[in-house]
Amino acid sequence: MRARCIDQARPGRGTGMSPNGVSSHILPTSATMVGVCMTVISIGKIAHGHAGMVIDRMLAVDSALFLLSALLSFLSIRSGRSAIRLERWAENLFLVALGLVSVTSAVLAFEIL
């Protein structure tokens, strides 16, 4: 019974369908990942390698995806009606960007391309 009272005091929290639940985590993390991508691009310019151009382009696209994810999560927090839809887009885009950064790190580590 007590758990139900807590959920009523904070509407939408813990249901999985709440606006602003995931977005409040996606926004700062996406912004941080944009900085990480930019840092790796800068470091990559210093080191000359075979895969440098491919990695730079992958990280640039990845940075744009993280930025778009941050923007969508911000809009989700600020909007009323379409918050859940925007939050889902932000979450999906964030996961795609995480996948791309993982592939990029493998390319960087093993210089596959």
C-alpha positions as CSV (number, residue, x, y, z in Angstrom):
1,M,0.0,0.0,0.0
2,R,2.8,2.4,0.8
3,A,4.4,1.9,-2.6
4,R,1.2,2.8,-4.2
5,C,1.1,6.1,-2.3
6,I,4.6,6.9,-3.4
7,D,3.7,6.3,-7.1
8,Q,0.7,8.5,-6.7
9,A,2.8,11.3,-5.3
10,R,5.1,11.1,-8.4
11,P,2.7,10.5,-11.3
12,G,4.1,8.5,-14.2
13,R,7.3,7.4,-12.5
14,G,8.2,3.7,-12.6
15,T,5.5,2.8,-15.1
16,G,7.9,2.6,-18.1
17,M,5.6,4.9,-20.1
18,S,6.4,8.1,-18.3
19,P,7.5,11.2,-20.1
20,N,10.6,12.7,-18.7
21,G,11.7,9.5,-17.0
22,V,14.3,8.4,-19.5
23,S,14.8,11.8,-21.1
24,S,16.3,13.2,-17.9
25,H,19.1,10.6,-18.2
26,I,19.5,10.7,-22.0
27,L,20.0,14.5,-22.2
28,P,23.2,14.8,-20.1
29,T,24.6,11.5,-21.3
30,S,24.1,12.4,-25.0
31,A,25.7,15.8,-24.5
32,T,28.7,14.1,-22.8
33,M,29.0,11.6,-25.7
34,V,29.1,14.5,-28.2
35,G,32.1,15.8,-26.3
36,V,33.7,12.3,-26.2
37,C,33.3,12.0,-30.0
38,M,34.8,15.4,-30.6
39,T,37.7,14.5,-28.3
40,V,38.4,11.3,-30.1
41,I,38.3,13.1,-33.5
42,S,40.8,15.6,-32.2
43,I,43.1,12.9,-30.8
44,G,42.7,11.0,-34.1
45,K,44.0,14.0,-36.0
46,I,47.2,13.8,-34.0
47,A,47.8,10.1,-34.6
48,H,48.2,9.2,-38.3
49,G,46.7,5.8,-39.1
50,H,45.3,3.9,-41.9
51,A,41.7,4.0,-40.6
52,G,41.8,7.7,-39.6
53,M,39.5,9.1,-42.2
54,V,36.9,6.4,-41.8
55,I,37.0,6.7,-38.0
56,D,36.7,10.5,-38.2
57,R,33.6,10.3,-40.4
58,M,32.0,7.6,-38.3
59,L,32.6,9.7,-35.1
60,A,31.2,12.8,-36.9
61,V,28.0,11.0,-37.8
62,D,27.9,9.5,-34.3
63,S,28.3,12.9,-32.7
64,A,25.4,14.2,-34.8
65,L,23.2,11.3,-33.7
66,F,24.0,12.0,-30.0
67,L,23.2,15.6,-30.6
68,L,19.9,14.8,-32.2
69,S,19.1,12.4,-29.3
70,A,19.9,15.2,-26.8
71,L,17.7,17.6,-28.7
72,L,14.8,15.1,-28.8
73,S,15.1,14.3,-25.1
74,F,15.1,18.1,-24.3
75,L,12.0,18.6,-26.4
76,S,10.5,15.6,-24.6
77,I,11.1,17.2,-21.2
78,R,9.7,20.6,-22.4
79,S,6.6,19.3,-24.4
80,G,3.4,18.2,-23.0
81,R,1.4,16.1,-25.5
82,S,4.0,14.4,-27.6
83,A,6.5,13.8,-24.7
84,I,6.3,10.0,-24.8
85,R,6.7,9.8,-28.5
86,L,9.7,12.2,-28.5
87,E,11.2,10.3,-25.6
88,R,11.0,7.0,-27.5
89,W,12.7,8.6,-30.5
90,A,15.4,10.0,-28.3
91,E,15.9,6.6,-26.6
92,N,16.0,4.7,-29.9
93,L,18.4,7.2,-31.5
94,F,20.6,7.1,-28.4
95,L,20.8,3.3,-28.7
96,V,21.7,3.5,-32.4
97,A,24.4,6.0,-31.6
98,L,25.8,3.8,-28.8
99,G,25.9,0.9,-31.3
100,L,27.8,3.1,-33.8
101,V,30.3,4.2,-31.2
102,S,30.9,0.6,-30.3
103,V,31.6,-0.3,-33.9
104,T,33.8,2.7,-34.2
105,S,35.8,1.8,-31.2
106,A,36.3,-1.7,-32.6
107,V,37.5,-0.2,-35.9
108,L,39.8,2.1,-34.0
109,A,41.2,-0.7,-31.9
110,F,41.8,-3.1,-34.7
111,E,42.1,-0.7,-37.6
112,I,39.8,-3.0,-39.6
113,L,39.1,-0.5,-42.4
